[in-house]
Amino acid sequence: MPYIANTSDDQQAMLRAIGVASLEELFEVIPPALRFSRPLDIPPALGEMELTAHLGRLAAANSPAGQKVCFLGGGSYDHFVPAVIDAIASRGEFYTSYTPYQPEASQGNLQAFFEYQTLITQLTGMDVSNASLYDGGSAVAEAVMMATNATGRTRVVTAVSVHPEYRQTLATYFAHIGGEIITLATPEGVVSPAEIARAVNRHTACVVIQQPNFFGCLEDLRAVAQAAHDVGALVIASVDPISLGLLTRPGDCGADIVVAEGQSLGSPMSFGGPYLGIMACRDEFVRRMPGRIAGETVDRRGRRCWVLTLQTREQHIRREKATSNICTNQGLFALRATIYLSVMGPQGMREVAELCLHKSRYALERLTSGGRWKPAFDRPTFKEFVVRASKGNVDELLAAALAAGYLAGTPLGRWYPELADCLLVTVTEKRTREEIEGLAAALSA
């Protein structure tokens, strides 16, 4: 179908239909500073050869993790992706198949989703998992929606140690549905269970905690869960799946709903997405869970088969009964996570987590041994840590490191003005001793 722009008459007809007098009135909720107030500066048309060359030059301006030594993190990680994942996930049966509405034609996909759910429940210590969501941030917001629906309460307690973009996503969800979000300070890098206990009350629906948190620090999840449960609130734990190769599962620490960003389970960084939202919960909340749940059954001949057991979105049931407007899942990325977890197994997950832990500790020691950097928080960490510059501008130091071939870390000033002199450094199993030594030299020059 050819694209035909709306005419002025078309626009006026649509405005009349929705009861708005003008386009300006339609967009008045957008702050003027965020509006684009001039015509688009579109250059003249290019031929195919010229356009290909132009796009190539634009692409070459990027500095992907594969061309630099990557110490970036904060939710997107340069983990090793085994070749078997691409080999299986790129098969046409998976790559070209559509959403499995018809079980009789989608047994392979449904079985993959069922196995994904099984692996996620084993990894998190929860009773049930859905067949994936969009990403880690929306998974946090959807989990909070679950908690408010389950408890009939609208107050949410979280902390600044939760990923700032996850908290922004949550605030966007809550902007027009009411409720209150209480965000606790974490001057020591972690939230205090005593502060949680003082912040929660009989109106609190849930406490949202990240483990490890955005600074890489380990929270006292058990104590937080106890404080929340004492007032009947639920606990939502946002976790790093790789960390669960070593850390106690959140379900065993008292979490009621577990969410995660699944990119680290076999998917590349891809300049920020698309990614995978993981969600698992206890049995009593299964009917409030968004998305799909694949289940196992038998056909009329008694043979093992798979179906979509629960489909709680508005397309499948009456709109007012829907638990969310989530209308699909990240099937290919869930498949990649399934392959990754199957290939790695419990021992492989433990080894990857141990490598991340030990290499990050070594990197912290090397970075802080020269005097220019010091730890920002005196807390145990996993894979990520925050260092504070004793002298020099962080952006200038990062630029110098980039020139030396290192994506040295994530500056924190954009989210935390009080940490403008701090850097979040991430060390995965891919980083070598030589690369860590080179990072320390580049950031200390």
Protein Blocks (a to p, Z undefined) as FASTA:
>chain_A
ZZddddfklmmmmmmmnopabfklmmmmpcfklpcfbdcdddddddfklmmmmmmmmmmm
pccfklmccfbehhiacddddfklmmmmmpmklmmpccdfblmlmmmmmmmmmmmmmmmm
mmnopabdcebifblmlmmmmmmmmmmmmnopabdcddfkbcfklmmmmmmmmmmngpjd
dddddfkopacfklmmmmpcfklfbdcdddddfkopacdfklmmmmmmmnopacdddddf
klmmmmccfklnopabdcddfklnopafknopacdddddddfklmmmpgcjdddddddfk
opacdddfbacbfklmcfklpgbfcfbdcfklmmmmmmmmmmnommlmmmmmmmmmmmmm
mmmmmmmmnomaccfbdcddehiacdddfbdcfklmmmmmmmnopafbjcfklmmmmlmm
gccddddfkbcfklmmmmmmmmmZZ
